[in-house]
Amino acid sequence: MGELTEAETDGFGLVGDPSCGDQMMLWIAVRHGRIANIAFKMFGCPGAIATSSMLADGKSVEDARSGST
C-alpha cells in the first residue's frame, strides 16, 4: 500500500464504483518489460481491499494485462 513518486511512476490508474464507494488509485513502475513496483491506495469494502492486496510485483506486463499468474 502507499504510492510511488512521480519520478518512479510509469503509469497511474484511478478506478471506482460511485454506487458503493469503492475507489482504487494505482501506481506502476516497469523495468525491462516486468512490473518492478506497484503501489496502491484502496478505499471501500473489505472485499475490495483484500482483492487489491493480491497485486504482485515481478509479473511481465503481458501477464498482468492478460490476468495470467
CHARMM-style PDB file with segment names, atoms N, HN, CA, C and O in Angstrom:
ATOM      1  N   MET     1       0.847  -1.180   0.000  1.00  0.00      PROA
ATOM      2  CA  MET     1       0.000   0.000   0.000  1.00  0.00      PROA
ATOM      3  C   MET     1       0.876   1.220   0.000  1.00  0.00      PROA
ATOM      4  O   MET     1       2.046   1.150   0.376  1.00  0.00      PROA
ATOM      5  N   GLY     2       0.333   2.325  -0.412  1.00  0.00      PROA
ATOM      6  HN  GLY     2      -0.618   2.382  -0.718  1.00  0.00      PROA
ATOM      7  CA  GLY     2       1.080   3.567  -0.494  1.00  0.00      PROA
ATOM      8  C   GLY     2       1.006   4.110  -1.901  1.00  0.00      PROA
ATOM      9  O   GLY     2       0.074   3.813  -2.648  1.00  0.00      PROA
ATOM     10  N   GLU     3       1.996   4.911  -2.259  1.00  0.00      PROA
ATOM     11  HN  GLU     3       2.753   5.153  -1.652  1.00  0.00      PROA
ATOM     12  CA  GLU     3       2.044   5.444  -3.607  1.00  0.00      PROA
ATOM     13  C   GLU     3       3.492   5.629  -4.021  1.00  0.00      PROA
ATOM     14  O   GLU     3       4.385   5.704  -3.177  1.00  0.00      PROA
ATOM     15  N   LEU     4       3.720   5.702  -5.329  1.00  0.00      PROA
ATOM     16  HN  LEU     4       2.995   5.641  -6.015  1.00  0.00      PROA
ATOM     17  CA  LEU     4       5.045   5.951  -5.861  1.00  0.00      PROA
ATOM     18  C   LEU     4       5.174   7.435  -6.174  1.00  0.00      PROA
ATOM     19  O   LEU     4       4.178   8.117  -6.414  1.00  0.00      PROA
ATOM     20  N   THR     5       6.399   7.924  -6.168  1.00  0.00      PROA
ATOM     21  HN  THR     5       7.208   7.369  -5.973  1.00  0.00      PROA
ATOM     22  CA  THR     5       6.613   9.319  -6.553  1.00  0.00      PROA
ATOM     23  C   THR     5       6.422   9.454  -8.059  1.00  0.00      PROA
ATOM     24  O   THR     5       6.439   8.462  -8.787  1.00  0.00      PROA
ATOM     25  N   GLU     6       6.242  10.666  -8.511  1.00  0.00      PROA
ATOM     26  HN  GLU     6       6.228  11.473  -7.919  1.00  0.00      PROA
ATOM     27  CA  GLU     6       6.065  10.904  -9.938  1.00  0.00      PROA
ATOM     28  C   GLU     6       7.278  10.412 -10.728  1.00  0.00      PROA
ATOM     29  O   GLU     6       7.123   9.883 -11.829  1.00  0.00      PROA
ATOM     30  N   ALA     7       8.474  10.579 -10.183  1.00  0.00      PROA
ATOM     31  HN  ALA     7       8.600  11.009  -9.289  1.00  0.00      PROA
ATOM     32  CA  ALA     7       9.694  10.147 -10.867  1.00  0.00      PROA
ATOM     33  C   ALA     7       9.765   8.624 -11.004  1.00  0.00      PROA
ATOM     34  O   ALA     7      10.373   8.128 -11.953  1.00  0.00      PROA
ATOM     35  N   GLU     8       9.167   7.885 -10.095  1.00  0.00      PROA
ATOM     36  HN  GLU     8       8.673   8.288  -9.325  1.00  0.00      PROA
ATOM     37  CA  GLU     8       9.185   6.419 -10.113  1.00  0.00      PROA
ATOM     38  C   GLU     8       8.077   5.823 -10.971  1.00  0.00      PROA
ATOM     39  O   GLU     8       8.142   4.645 -11.324  1.00  0.00      PROA
ATOM     40  N   THR     9       7.067   6.606 -11.310  1.00  0.00      PROA
ATOM     41  HN  THR     9       7.014   7.563 -11.023  1.00  0.00      PROA
ATOM     42  CA  THR     9       5.830   6.096 -11.895  1.00  0.00      PROA
ATOM     43  C   THR     9       5.862   6.092 -13.412  1.00  0.00      PROA
ATOM     44  O   THR     9       6.134   7.114 -14.043  1.00  0.00      PROA
ATOM     45  N   ASP    10       5.580   4.927 -13.992  1.00  0.00      PROA
ATOM     46  HN  ASP    10       5.360   4.098 -13.479  1.00  0.00      PROA
ATOM     47  CA  ASP    10       5.425   4.808 -15.436  1.00  0.00      PROA
ATOM     48  C   ASP    10       3.955   4.814 -15.836  1.00  0.00      PROA
ATOM     49  O   ASP    10       3.629   5.078 -16.994  1.00  0.00      PROA
ATOM     50  N   GLY    11       3.073   4.526 -14.893  1.00  0.00      PROA
ATOM     51  HN  GLY    11       3.338   4.311 -13.953  1.00  0.00      PROA
ATOM     52  CA  GLY    11       1.645   4.525 -15.179  1.00  0.00      PROA
ATOM     53  C   GLY    11       0.841   4.750 -13.922  1.00  0.00      PROA
ATOM     54  O   GLY    11       1.275   4.405 -12.822  1.00  0.00      PROA
ATOM     55  N   PHE    12      -0.341   5.334 -14.091  1.00  0.00      PROA
ATOM     56  HN  PHE    12      -0.692   5.613 -14.984  1.00  0.00      PROA
ATOM     57  CA  PHE    12      -1.244   5.604 -12.971  1.00  0.00      PROA
ATOM     58  C   PHE    12      -2.655   5.284 -13.419  1.00  0.00      PROA
ATOM     59  O   PHE    12      -3.035   5.567 -14.555  1.00  0.00      PROA
ATOM     60  N   GLY    13      -3.423   4.697 -12.531  1.00  0.00      PROA
ATOM     61  HN  GLY    13      -3.114   4.467 -11.608  1.00  0.00      PROA
ATOM     62  CA  GLY    13      -4.819   4.418 -12.827  1.00  0.00      PROA
ATOM     63  C   GLY    13      -5.705   4.790 -11.654  1.00  0.00      PROA
ATOM     64  O   GLY    13      -5.296   4.703 -10.496  1.00  0.00      PROA
ATOM     65  N   LEU    14      -6.903   5.197 -11.961  1.00  0.00      PROA
ATOM     66  HN  LEU    14      -7.236   5.268 -12.901  1.00  0.00      PROA
ATOM     67  CA  LEU    14      -7.913   5.518 -10.948  1.00  0.00      PROA
ATOM     68  C   LEU    14      -9.210   4.872 -11.392  1.00  0.00      PROA
ATOM     69  O   LEU    14      -9.749   5.204 -12.448  1.00  0.00      PROA
ATOM     70  N   VAL    15      -9.711   3.944 -10.581  1.00  0.00      PROA
ATOM     71  HN  VAL    15      -9.273   3.675  -9.723  1.00  0.00      PROA
ATOM     72  CA  VAL    15     -10.967   3.268 -10.886  1.00  0.00      PROA
ATOM     73  C   VAL    15     -11.857   3.298  -9.659  1.00  0.00      PROA
ATOM     74  O   VAL    15     -11.377   3.392  -8.529  1.00  0.00      PROA
ATOM     75  N   GLY    16     -13.141   3.216  -9.889  1.00  0.00      PROA
ATOM     76  HN  GLY    16     -13.531   3.139 -10.807  1.00  0.00      PROA
ATOM     77  CA  GLY    16     -14.046   3.203  -8.763  1.00  0.00      PROA
ATOM     78  C   GLY    16     -15.473   2.921  -9.173  1.00  0.00      PROA
ATOM     79  O   GLY    16     -15.819   2.929 -10.354  1.00  0.00      PROA
ATOM     80  N   ASP    17     -16.283   2.675  -8.177  1.00  0.00      PROA
ATOM     81  HN  ASP    17     -16.002   2.668  -7.217  1.00  0.00      PROA
ATOM     82  CA  ASP    17     -17.705   2.440  -8.367  1.00  0.00      PROA
ATOM     83  C   ASP    17     -18.452   3.390  -7.450  1.00  0.00      PROA
ATOM     84  O   ASP    17     -18.633   3.101  -6.267  1.00  0.00      PROA
ATOM     85  N   PRO    18     -18.886   4.518  -7.985  1.00  0.00      PROA
ATOM     86  CA  PRO    18     -19.555   5.517  -7.146  1.00  0.00      PROA
ATOM     87  C   PRO    18     -20.792   4.990  -6.427  1.00  0.00      PROA
ATOM     88  O   PRO    18     -21.176   5.531  -5.390  1.00  0.00      PROA
ATOM     89  N   SER    19     -21.422   3.942  -6.958  1.00  0.00      PROA
ATOM     90  HN  SER    19     -21.110   3.502  -7.800  1.00  0.00      PROA
ATOM     91  CA  SER    19     -22.645   3.453  -6.324  1.00  0.00      PROA
ATOM     92  C   SER    19     -22.369   2.792  -4.980  1.00  0.00      PROA
ATOM     93  O   SER    19     -23.246   2.766  -4.117  1.00  0.00      PROA
ATOM     94  N   CYS    20     -21.158   2.255  -4.789  1.00  0.00      PROA
ATOM     95  HN  CYS    20     -20.446   2.277  -5.490  1.00  0.00      PROA
ATOM     96  CA  CYS    20     -20.864   1.620  -3.493  1.00  0.00      PROA
ATOM     97  C   CYS    20     -19.699   2.289  -2.758  1.00  0.00      PROA
ATOM     98  O   CYS    20     -19.423   1.954  -1.606  1.00  0.00      PROA
ATOM     99  N   GLY    21     -19.024   3.219  -3.407  1.00  0.00      PROA
ATOM    100  HN  GLY    21     -19.249   3.491  -4.343  1.00  0.00      PROA
ATOM    101  CA  GLY    21     -17.980   3.971  -2.720  1.00  0.00      PROA
ATOM    102  C   GLY    21     -16.580   3.410  -2.830  1.00  0.00      PROA
ATOM    103  O   GLY    21     -15.659   3.973  -2.239  1.00  0.00      PROA
ATOM    104  N   ASP    22     -16.373   2.310  -3.570  1.00  0.00      PROA
ATOM    105  HN  ASP    22     -17.121   1.852  -4.050  1.00  0.00      PROA
ATOM    106  CA  ASP    22     -15.029   1.761  -3.743  1.00  0.00      PROA
ATOM    107  C   ASP    22     -14.233   2.644  -4.700  1.00  0.00      PROA
ATOM    108  O   ASP    22     -14.762   3.139  -5.695  1.00  0.00      PROA
ATOM    109  N   GLN    23     -12.953   2.831  -4.380  1.00  0.00      PROA
ATOM    110  HN  GLN    23     -12.523   2.429  -3.572  1.00  0.00      PROA
ATOM    111  CA  GLN    23     -12.073   3.574  -5.266  1.00  0.00      PROA
ATOM    112  C   GLN    23     -10.646   3.071  -5.080  1.00  0.00      PROA
ATOM    113  O   GLN    23     -10.198   2.855  -3.954  1.00  0.00      PROA
ATOM    114  N   MET    24      -9.932   2.886  -6.198  1.00  0.00      PROA
ATOM    115  HN  MET    24     -10.297   3.061  -7.112  1.00  0.00      PROA
ATOM    116  CA  MET    24      -8.535   2.482  -6.141  1.00  0.00      PROA
ATOM    117  C   MET    24      -7.690   3.427  -6.980  1.00  0.00      PROA
ATOM    118  O   MET    24      -8.030   3.751  -8.117  1.00  0.00      PROA
ATOM    119  N   MET    25      -6.588   3.857  -6.394  1.00  0.00      PROA
ATOM    120  HN  MET    25      -6.312   3.594  -5.470  1.00  0.00      PROA
ATOM    121  CA  MET    25      -5.556   4.576  -7.118  1.00  0.00      PROA
ATOM    122  C   MET    25      -4.368   3.624  -7.194  1.00  0.00      PROA
ATOM    123  O   MET    25      -3.989   3.020  -6.190  1.00  0.00      PROA
ATOM    124  N   LEU    26      -3.781   3.489  -8.380  1.00  0.00      PROA
ATOM    125  HN  LEU    26      -4.088   3.979  -9.195  1.00  0.00      PROA
ATOM    126  CA  LEU    26      -2.717   2.520  -8.598  1.00  0.00      PROA
ATOM    127  C   LEU    26      -1.571   3.185  -9.348  1.00  0.00      PROA
ATOM    128  O   LEU    26      -1.780   3.858 -10.357  1.00  0.00      PROA
ATOM    129  N   TRP    27      -0.363   2.987  -8.843  1.00  0.00      PROA
ATOM    130  HN  TRP    27      -0.193   2.441  -8.023  1.00  0.00      PROA
ATOM    131  CA  TRP    27       0.856   3.462  -9.479  1.00  0.00      PROA
ATOM    132  C   TRP    27       1.672   2.245  -9.884  1.00  0.00      PROA
ATOM    133  O   TRP    27       1.701   1.251  -9.158  1.00  0.00      PROA
ATOM    134  N   ILE    28       2.343   2.309 -11.045  1.00  0.00      PROA
ATOM    135  HN  ILE    28       2.319   3.116 -11.635  1.00  0.00      PROA
ATOM    136  CA  ILE    28       3.134   1.178 -11.509  1.00  0.00      PROA
ATOM    137  C   ILE    28       4.462   1.674 -12.080  1.00  0.00      PROA
ATOM    138  O   ILE    28       4.529   2.707 -12.746  1.00  0.00      PROA
ATOM    139  N   ALA    29       5.511   0.911 -11.797  1.00  0.00      PROA
ATOM    140  HN  ALA    29       5.457   0.072 -11.256  1.00  0.00      PROA
ATOM    141  CA  ALA    29       6.835   1.146 -12.376  1.00  0.00      PROA
ATOM    142  C   ALA    29       7.216  -0.109 -13.157  1.00  0.00      PROA
ATOM    143  O   ALA    29       7.104  -1.223 -12.645  1.00  0.00      PROA
ATOM    144  N   VAL    30       7.663   0.073 -14.393  1.00  0.00      PROA
ATOM    145  HN  VAL    30       7.754   0.978 -14.810  1.00  0.00      PROA
ATOM    146  CA  VAL    30       8.010  -1.044 -15.266  1.00  0.00      PROA
ATOM    147  C   VAL    30       9.477  -0.928 -15.654  1.00  0.00      PROA
ATOM    148  O   VAL    30       9.944   0.142 -16.044  1.00  0.00      PROA
ATOM    149  N   ARG    31      10.192  -2.031 -15.545  1.00  0.00      PROA
ATOM    150  HN  ARG    31       9.813  -2.900 -15.228  1.00  0.00      PROA
ATOM    151  CA  ARG    31      11.600  -2.097 -15.945  1.00  0.00      PROA
ATOM    152  C   ARG    31      11.813  -3.364 -16.758  1.00  0.00      PROA
ATOM    153  O   ARG    31      11.486  -4.462 -16.306  1.00  0.00      PROA
ATOM    154  N   HSD    32      12.357  -3.211 -17.947  1.00  0.00      PROA
ATOM    155  HN  HSD    32      12.622  -2.320 -18.314  1.00  0.00      PROA
ATOM    156  CA  HSD    32      12.683  -4.352 -18.812  1.00  0.00      PROA
ATOM    157  C   HSD    32      11.465  -5.253 -19.059  1.00  0.00      PROA
ATOM    158  O   HSD    32      11.590  -6.478 -19.088  1.00  0.00      PROA
ATOM    159  N   GLY    33      10.294  -4.641 -19.237  1.00  0.00      PROA
ATOM    160  HN  GLY    33      10.193  -3.646 -19.213  1.00  0.00      PROA
ATOM    161  CA  GLY    33       9.089  -5.391 -19.562  1.00  0.00      PROA
ATOM    162  C   GLY    33       8.427  -6.100 -18.392  1.00  0.00      PROA
ATOM    163  O   GLY    33       7.452  -6.828 -18.579  1.00  0.00      PROA
ATOM    164  N   ARG    34       8.946  -5.897 -17.191  1.00  0.00      PROA
ATOM    165  HN  ARG    34       9.738  -5.306 -17.039  1.00  0.00      PROA
ATOM    166  CA  ARG    34       8.371  -6.533 -15.995  1.00  0.00      PROA
ATOM    167  C   ARG    34       7.941  -5.452 -15.003  1.00  0.00      PROA
ATOM    168  O   ARG    34       8.495  -4.353 -14.970  1.00  0.00      PROA
ATOM    169  N   ILE    35       6.942  -5.798 -14.200  1.00  0.00      PROA
ATOM    170  HN  ILE    35       6.493  -6.691 -14.227  1.00  0.00      PROA
ATOM    171  CA  ILE    35       6.485  -4.873 -13.165  1.00  0.00      PROA
ATOM    172  C   ILE    35       7.541  -4.847 -12.070  1.00  0.00      PROA
ATOM    173  O   ILE    35       7.765  -5.845 -11.385  1.00  0.00      PROA
ATOM    174  N   ALA    36       8.184  -3.703 -11.913  1.00  0.00      PROA
ATOM    175  HN  ALA    36       8.002  -2.892 -12.470  1.00  0.00      PROA
ATOM    176  CA  ALA    36       9.239  -3.550 -10.911  1.00  0.00      PROA
ATOM    177  C   ALA    36       8.665  -3.130  -9.567  1.00  0.00      PROA
ATOM    178  O   ALA    36       9.212  -3.467  -8.518  1.00  0.00      PROA
ATOM    179  N   ASN    37       7.559  -2.391  -9.603  1.00  0.00      PROA
ATOM    180  HN  ASN    37       7.114  -2.117 -10.455  1.00  0.00      PROA
ATOM    181  CA  ASN    37       6.965  -1.917  -8.357  1.00  0.00      PROA
ATOM    182  C   ASN    37       5.519  -1.523  -8.606  1.00  0.00      PROA
ATOM    183  O   ASN    37       5.190  -0.942  -9.640  1.00  0.00      PROA
ATOM    184  N   ILE    38       4.674  -1.842  -7.664  1.00  0.00      PROA
ATOM    185  HN  ILE    38       4.941  -2.314  -6.824  1.00  0.00      PROA
ATOM    186  CA  ILE    38       3.269  -1.435  -7.676  1.00  0.00      PROA
ATOM    187  C   ILE    38       2.953  -0.844  -6.312  1.00  0.00      PROA
ATOM    188  O   ILE    38       3.373  -1.365  -5.278  1.00  0.00      PROA
ATOM    189  N   ALA    39       2.216   0.240  -6.328  1.00  0.00      PROA
ATOM    190  HN  ALA    39       1.875   0.663  -7.168  1.00  0.00      PROA
ATOM    191  CA  ALA    39       1.705   0.799  -5.077  1.00  0.00      PROA
ATOM    192  C   ALA    39       0.237   1.152  -5.311  1.00  0.00      PROA
ATOM    193  O   ALA    39      -0.158   1.519  -6.418  1.00  0.00      PROA
ATOM    194  N   PHE    40      -0.551   1.037  -4.266  1.00  0.00      PROA
ATOM    195  HN  PHE    40      -0.230   0.739  -3.367  1.00  0.00      PROA
ATOM    196  CA  PHE    40      -1.965   1.362  -4.430  1.00  0.00      PROA
ATOM    197  C   PHE    40      -2.540   1.892  -3.143  1.00  0.00      PROA
ATOM    198  O   PHE    40      -2.032   1.643  -2.050  1.00  0.00      PROA
ATOM    199  N   LYS    41      -3.613   2.629  -3.306  1.00  0.00      PROA
ATOM    200  HN  LYS    41      -4.027   2.831  -4.194  1.00  0.00      PROA
ATOM    201  CA  LYS    41      -4.452   3.056  -2.186  1.00  0.00      PROA
ATOM    202  C   LYS    41      -5.862   2.621  -2.540  1.00  0.00      PROA
ATOM    203  O   LYS    41      -6.381   2.963  -3.602  1.00  0.00      PROA
ATOM    204  N   MET    42      -6.473   1.871  -1.650  1.00  0.00      PROA
ATOM    205  HN  MET    42      -6.052   1.593  -0.787  1.00  0.00      PROA
ATOM    206  CA  MET    42      -7.808   1.334  -1.882  1.00  0.00      PROA
ATOM    207  C   MET    42      -8.742   1.829  -0.801  1.00  0.00      PROA
ATOM    208  O   MET    42      -8.429   1.760   0.388  1.00  0.00      PROA
ATOM    209  N   PHE    43      -9.870   2.319  -1.213  1.00  0.00      PROA
ATOM    210  HN  PHE    43     -10.124   2.375  -2.179  1.00  0.00      PROA
ATOM    211  CA  PHE    43     -10.888   2.780  -0.283  1.00  0.00      PROA
ATOM    212  C   PHE    43     -12.170   2.028  -0.606  1.00  0.00      PROA
ATOM    213  O   PHE    43     -12.606   2.006  -1.757  1.00  0.00      PROA
ATOM    214  N   GLY    44     -12.772   1.414   0.399  1.00  0.00      PROA
ATOM    215  HN  GLY    44     -12.418   1.432   1.334  1.00  0.00      PROA
ATOM    216  CA  GLY    44     -14.015   0.707   0.142  1.00  0.00      PROA
ATOM    217  C   GLY    44     -14.224  -0.432   1.109  1.00  0.00      PROA
ATOM    218  O   GLY    44     -13.712  -0.428   2.228  1.00  0.00      PROA
ATOM    219  N   CYS    45     -14.989  -1.410   0.653  1.00  0.00      PROA
ATOM    220  HN  CYS    45     -15.405  -1.413  -0.257  1.00  0.00      PROA
ATOM    221  CA  CYS    45     -15.363  -2.529   1.497  1.00  0.00      PROA
ATOM    222  C   CYS    45     -14.181  -3.478   1.699  1.00  0.00      PROA
ATOM    223  O   CYS    45     -13.234  -3.448   0.913  1.00  0.00      PROA
ATOM    224  N   PRO    46     -14.215  -4.315   2.732  1.00  0.00      PROA
ATOM    225  CA  PRO    46     -13.115  -5.244   2.998  1.00  0.00      PROA
ATOM    226  C   PRO    46     -12.793  -6.170   1.824  1.00  0.00      PROA
ATOM    227  O   PRO    46     -11.626  -6.488   1.595  1.00  0.00      PROA
ATOM    228  N   GLY    47     -13.803  -6.603   1.086  1.00  0.00      PROA
ATOM    229  HN  GLY    47     -14.751  -6.345   1.273  1.00  0.00      PROA
ATOM    230  CA  GLY    47     -13.558  -7.468  -0.062  1.00  0.00      PROA
ATOM    231  C   GLY    47     -12.737  -6.775  -1.135  1.00  0.00      PROA
ATOM    232  O   GLY    47     -11.840  -7.384  -1.718  1.00  0.00      PROA
ATOM    233  N   ALA    48     -13.029  -5.522  -1.400  1.00  0.00      PROA
ATOM    234  HN  ALA    48     -13.758  -5.027  -0.926  1.00  0.00      PROA
ATOM    235  CA  ALA    48     -12.278  -4.765  -2.403  1.00  0.00      PROA
ATOM    236  C   ALA    48     -10.848  -4.540  -1.942  1.00  0.00      PROA
ATOM    237  O   ALA    48      -9.917  -4.621  -2.744  1.00  0.00      PROA
ATOM    238  N   ILE    49     -10.667  -4.263  -0.674  1.00  0.00      PROA
ATOM    239  HN  ILE    49     -11.424  -4.198  -0.023  1.00  0.00      PROA
ATOM    240  CA  ILE    49      -9.324  -4.044  -0.134  1.00  0.00      PROA
ATOM    241  C   ILE    49      -8.513  -5.331  -0.191  1.00  0.00      PROA
ATOM    242  O   ILE    49      -7.345  -5.301  -0.576  1.00  0.00      PROA
ATOM    243  N   ALA    50      -9.105  -6.452   0.183  1.00  0.00      PROA
ATOM    244  HN  ALA    50     -10.054  -6.475   0.496  1.00  0.00      PROA
ATOM    245  CA  ALA    50      -8.404  -7.737   0.153  1.00  0.00      PROA
ATOM    246  C   ALA    50      -8.017  -8.119  -1.272  1.00  0.00      PROA
ATOM    247  O   ALA    50      -6.917  -8.623  -1.498  1.00  0.00      PROA
ATOM    248  N   THR    51      -8.890  -7.889  -2.218  1.00  0.00      PROA
ATOM    249  HN  THR    51      -9.784  -7.479  -2.035  1.00  0.00      PROA
ATOM    250  CA  THR    51      -8.595  -8.203  -3.610  1.00  0.00      PROA
ATOM    251  C   THR    51      -7.436  -7.360  -4.118  1.00  0.00      PROA
ATOM    252  O   THR    51      -6.589  -7.856  -4.860  1.00  0.00      PROA
ATOM    253  N   SER    52      -7.391  -6.112  -3.734  1.00  0.00      PROA
ATOM    254  HN  SER    52      -8.079  -5.709  -3.131  1.00  0.00      PROA
ATOM    255  CA  SER    52      -6.310  -5.227  -4.156  1.00  0.00      PROA
ATOM    256  C   SER    52      -4.970  -5.706  -3.648  1.00  0.00      PROA
ATOM    257  O   SER    52      -3.957  -5.524  -4.323  1.00  0.00      PROA
ATOM    258  N   SER    53      -4.938  -6.310  -2.485  1.00  0.00      PROA
ATOM    259  HN  SER    53      -5.760  -6.458  -1.936  1.00  0.00      PROA
ATOM    260  CA  SER    53      -3.679  -6.751  -1.901  1.00  0.00      PROA
ATOM    261  C   SER    53      -3.077  -7.931  -2.658  1.00  0.00      PROA
ATOM    262  O   SER    53      -1.942  -8.315  -2.377  1.00  0.00      PROA
ATOM    263  N   MET    54      -3.805  -8.516  -3.611  1.00  0.00      PROA
ATOM    264  HN  MET    54      -4.728  -8.204  -3.839  1.00  0.00      PROA
ATOM    265  CA  MET    54      -3.290  -9.640  -4.388  1.00  0.00      PROA
ATOM    266  C   MET    54      -2.373  -9.190  -5.514  1.00  0.00      PROA
ATOM    267  O   MET    54      -1.779 -10.034  -6.185  1.00  0.00      PROA
ATOM    268  N   LEU    55      -2.237  -7.887  -5.745  1.00  0.00      PROA
ATOM    269  HN  LEU    55      -2.719  -7.201  -5.200  1.00  0.00      PROA
ATOM    270  CA  LEU    55      -1.328  -7.384  -6.772  1.00  0.00      PROA
ATOM    271  C   LEU    55       0.093  -7.827  -6.434  1.00  0.00      PROA
ATOM    272  O   LEU    55       0.483  -7.837  -5.266  1.00  0.00      PROA
ATOM    273  N   ALA    56       0.859  -8.190  -7.446  1.00  0.00      PROA
ATOM    274  HN  ALA    56       0.543  -8.182  -8.395  1.00  0.00      PROA
ATOM    275  CA  ALA    56       2.200  -8.693  -7.176  1.00  0.00      PROA
ATOM    276  C   ALA    56       3.210  -8.094  -8.133  1.00  0.00      PROA
ATOM    277  O   ALA    56       2.947  -7.964  -9.329  1.00  0.00      PROA
ATOM    278  N   ASP    57       4.367  -7.730  -7.601  1.00  0.00      PROA
ATOM    279  HN  ASP    57       4.581  -7.836  -6.630  1.00  0.00      PROA
ATOM    280  CA  ASP    57       5.483  -7.279  -8.416  1.00  0.00      PROA
ATOM    281  C   ASP    57       6.104  -8.469  -9.134  1.00  0.00      PROA
ATOM    282  O   ASP    57       5.909  -9.612  -8.723  1.00  0.00      PROA
ATOM    283  N   GLY    58       6.834  -8.215 -10.179  1.00  0.00      PROA
ATOM    284  HN  GLY    58       6.992  -7.286 -10.512  1.00  0.00      PROA
ATOM    285  CA  GLY    58       7.604  -9.243 -10.850  1.00  0.00      PROA
ATOM    286  C   GLY    58       6.944  -9.872 -12.056  1.00  0.00      PROA
ATOM    287  O   GLY    58       7.618 -10.533 -12.845  1.00  0.00      PROA
ATOM    288  N   LYS    59       5.632  -9.686 -12.226  1.00  0.00      PROA
ATOM    289  HN  LYS    59       5.084  -9.149 -11.585  1.00  0.00      PROA
ATOM    290  CA  LYS    59       4.964 -10.229 -13.406  1.00  0.00      PROA
ATOM    291  C   LYS    59       5.434  -9.456 -14.639  1.00  0.00      PROA
ATOM    292  O   LYS    59       5.815  -8.288 -14.556  1.00  0.00      PROA
ATOM    293  N   SER    60       5.396 -10.138 -15.781  1.00  0.00      PROA
ATOM    294  HN  SER    60       5.087 -11.087 -15.849  1.00  0.00      PROA
ATOM    295  CA  SER    60       5.633  -9.397 -17.013  1.00  0.00      PROA
ATOM    296  C   SER    60       4.408  -8.515 -17.261  1.00  0.00      PROA
ATOM    297  O   SER    60       3.313  -8.803 -16.778  1.00  0.00      PROA
ATOM    298  N   VAL    61       4.609  -7.456 -18.007  1.00  0.00      PROA
ATOM    299  HN  VAL    61       5.498  -7.222 -18.399  1.00  0.00      PROA
ATOM    300  CA  VAL    61       3.493  -6.570 -18.323  1.00  0.00      PROA
ATOM    301  C   VAL    61       2.418  -7.343 -19.083  1.00  0.00      PROA
ATOM    302  O   VAL    61       1.226  -7.142 -18.852  1.00  0.00      PROA
ATOM    303  N   GLU    62       2.838  -8.224 -19.984  1.00  0.00      PROA
ATOM    304  HN  GLU    62       3.806  -8.387 -20.171  1.00  0.00      PROA
ATOM    305  CA  GLU    62       1.878  -9.012 -20.767  1.00  0.00      PROA
ATOM    306  C   GLU    62       1.057  -9.946 -19.870  1.00  0.00      PROA
ATOM    307  O   GLU    62      -0.154 -10.069 -20.055  1.00  0.00      PROA
ATOM    308  N   ASP    63       1.708 -10.607 -18.896  1.00  0.00      PROA
ATOM    309  HN  ASP    63       2.692 -10.507 -18.746  1.00  0.00      PROA
ATOM    310  CA  ASP    63       0.976 -11.485 -17.967  1.00  0.00      PROA
ATOM    311  C   ASP    63      -0.020 -10.676 -17.150  1.00  0.00      PROA
ATOM    312  O   ASP    63      -1.155 -11.108 -16.948  1.00  0.00      PROA
ATOM    313  N   ALA    64       0.393  -9.522 -16.686  1.00  0.00      PROA
ATOM    314  HN  ALA    64       1.315  -9.172 -16.850  1.00  0.00      PROA
ATOM    315  CA  ALA    64      -0.501  -8.682 -15.891  1.00  0.00      PROA
ATOM    316  C   ALA    64      -1.691  -8.223 -16.731  1.00  0.00      PROA
ATOM    317  O   ALA    64      -2.822  -8.187 -16.246  1.00  0.00      PROA
ATOM    318  N   ARG    65      -1.434  -7.879 -17.976  1.00  0.00      PROA
ATOM    319  HN  ARG    65      -0.515  -7.909 -18.369  1.00  0.00      PROA
ATOM    320  CA  ARG    65      -2.502  -7.421 -18.861  1.00  0.00      PROA
ATOM    321  C   ARG    65      -3.515  -8.525 -19.127  1.00  0.00      PROA
ATOM    322  O   ARG    65      -4.717  -8.269 -19.199  1.00  0.00      PROA
ATOM    323  N   SER    66      -3.022  -9.763 -19.274  1.00  0.00      PROA
ATOM    324  HN  SER    66      -2.046  -9.971 -19.215  1.00  0.00      PROA
ATOM    325  CA  SER    66      -3.918 -10.877 -19.608  1.00  0.00      PROA
ATOM    326  C   SER    66      -4.528 -11.544 -18.387  1.00  0.00      PROA
ATOM    327  O   SER    66      -5.464 -12.334 -18.516  1.00  0.00      PROA
ATOM    328  N   GLY    67      -4.004 -11.231 -17.191  1.00  0.00      PROA
ATOM    329  HN  GLY    67      -3.244 -10.590 -17.087  1.00  0.00      PROA
ATOM    330  CA  GLY    67      -4.522 -11.852 -15.984  1.00  0.00      PROA
ATOM    331  C   GLY    67      -3.856 -13.171 -15.665  1.00  0.00      PROA
ATOM    332  O   GLY    67      -4.309 -13.889 -14.773  1.00  0.00      PROA
ATOM    333  N   SER    68      -2.774 -13.513 -16.383  1.00  0.00      PROA
ATOM    334  HN  SER    68      -2.406 -12.930 -17.108  1.00  0.00      PROA
ATOM    335  CA  SER    68      -2.059 -14.769 -16.111  1.00  0.00      PROA
ATOM    336  C   SER    68      -1.305 -14.696 -14.804  1.00  0.00      PROA
ATOM    337  O   SER    68      -0.939 -13.612 -14.348  1.00  0.00      PROA
ATOM    338  N   THR    69      -1.069 -15.854 -14.195  1.00  0.00      PROA
ATOM    339  HN  THR    69      -1.366 -16.734 -14.565  1.00  0.00      PROA
ATOM    340  CA  THR    69      -0.312 -15.897 -12.953  1.00  0.00      PROA
ATOM    341  C   THR    69       1.137 -16.206 -13.213  1.00  0.00      PROA
ATOM    342  OT1 THR    69       1.930 -16.282 -12.275  1.00  0.00      PROA
TER     343      THR     69
END
